[in-house]
Amino acid sequence: MEQTRTRSPRRSRGATQRETLTASAFRQEAAARPRAGFGFLDPGDLDNLKARVFEILADYGVVVLHPAARRAFLKAGAQEGRDADRLRLPREMIAEALAATPKRVRLAGKRRDLDLDLPRTDGGFIMRTGTGAHGYVNPRDASYRNMDLAAVTEIAAVANRLDQVGFIAHPFVHGVPEKTADIHSFGRLITRTDKHIWMQPYQHENVDYLMKIAAIAAGGEAELRANPITSAITCSFTPLEFKYMDTQVIIAAGQYGVPLHACSLPSSGGTAPLSVPSMAIMAAAEIVGMTVMAHVLSPGIPVIATPLMFTLDMRTGSALQSCVESLQAANMAVQVMKQGFGMLTHTYGSGSDTPDADHQSMAERAFLTQTVALAGADILGGVGQLECATVFSPVQAVLDNEMGAMMRRFIRKPALEAGDLNWEEMMRIRTGGHFLDSAHTIRTCRDQLSPGVFLRQGRDDYEKSGRRTAFDAAREAALSAIATAPEDGVLSPEQEREIAALAAHADEHIVAAYAGAVEVI
């Protein structure tokens, strides 16, 4: 049933400061400049990998476990595969879906100044926080605990203040019924931020509850369709299988007008061949398959290609997101999806395989951020995540925000016109002269990127500070954000009561259904 209530017009304390920070980060550049780029694939390589994607989908196919989706696929022209539940997707069907899928998307905030339009006109990217984490590193003392709803509140408080973070993902939470953990986490987060939220359902019974929570927060189902304040992840089950739940997400996204992140998570050496190009092909094939499914089941819904690449450490069996092979695969997958298929792209742009926000973490995520940003990714995910996306650290999130600002500037190609070069003055500079008082210097000096928590100081000041580091500055920034966050959230009391009631209903019916007591309605 459509929610007809509207959002309260009141604004939480501190909103003015957050608006200023966000506006400065997401304001489009006055003169859009091309993005500097780097990719492993040349045009011939791209054509080769695209052909492989078409071949595996058309000649081998994918497994579709959702009965209604399977029927819709067959009606749309798919053909039976060689084994049970497998469907082959004709090349014309794939081409039609790719051509029809929107090439632009708006990820709305609860306020219009927080809307995110992709692709960005300045050629840059946006960032999002890490999702799926089961653990939380307390910024007060670096102690570790299971993720809980109190941690979700703190994540929102910190992310609200991070000017490079465009949207926030809800993590897994403990301390609530496991079957409805996504509902509780999403419900808490959506009451604590005006920024766009990334929805990650955990099972098919939960999908409609999550969509209804989003509709309450948006002010009704019609308002959610007009201004989608959430977007949903739908995942393949590598290799080349689509589960019932994730197919149901695609159907619900069409019903509610919610953009999709079509996510493939291959593990090289496990669910994909131990080969960097093969991992990119696997991810691209699954994402294109989901794009075709979205076109068949929810035509017109924006789809963001989301390859999240992992490699198994063959010595230990651990999954790695920041090893060299995963970085190469992410770069290739972004190239294939963006340059090859013309899709918006989203992948890990931050993260590490170490469990702590240490020197290794900073080195790995710097390498990762640069690799995927230069490949052309539109969204860089993973802000704050550690230990291969299983842990969230607010201090690391503040450091990642700083790195994101640097990377956005780094990929912006410098202007080369004569005036930008200050060429005339260069050609007549006197012997022993300088440019400190140059009109050009005075005009352009404020365009330099100034750090927020990264430090630029000499030895004497460093020693006087007690050897205070960027980590210390990031910790102080995270604690300040948490301490000054408003207690009453961003929704009206009535909206919060509705969301709480919906979560309680989910606990009663979904948890009981799994216990065999009642049927989910």
Secondary structure as UniProt FT lines:
FT   TURN            13..14
FT   HELIX           15..26
FT   HELIX           43..55
FT   HELIX           56..60
FT   STRAND          62..64
FT   HELIX           67..76
FT   STRAND          79..80
FT   TURN            84..85
FT   STRAND          86..88
FT   HELIX           91..100
FT   STRAND          105..107
FT   HELIX           112..114
FT   STRAND          116..118
FT   TURN            121..122
FT   STRAND          126..129
FT   STRAND          135..137
FT   TURN            139..141
FT   STRAND          144..146
FT   HELIX           149..161
FT   TURN            163..164
FT   STRAND          165..169
FT   HELIX           178..180
FT   HELIX           181..190
FT   TURN            191..192
FT   STRAND          196..199
FT   HELIX           204..206
FT   HELIX           207..218
FT   HELIX           221..226
FT   STRAND          230..235
FT   TURN            238..240
FT   STRAND          241..242
FT   HELIX           244..256
FT   STRAND          260..264
FT   STRAND          267..268
FT   TURN            269..271
FT   HELIX           276..297
FT   TURN            299..300
FT   STRAND          303..307
FT   STRAND          310..312
FT   TURN            314..316
FT   STRAND          319..320
FT   HELIX           324..335
FT   HELIX           336..340
FT   STRAND          345..348
FT   HELIX           359..375
FT   STRAND          379..383
FT   STRAND          385..386
FT   TURN            387..390
FT   STRAND          391..392
FT   HELIX           394..410
FT   HELIX           418..421
FT   HELIX           423..426
FT   TURN            427..428
FT   TURN            431..432
FT   TURN            436..437
FT   HELIX           439..444
FT   HELIX           445..447
FT   HELIX           459..464
FT   TURN            465..466
FT   HELIX           470..484
FT   TURN            487..488
FT   HELIX           493..506
FT   HELIX           507..511
FT   HELIX           512..514
FT   TURN            515..516
//
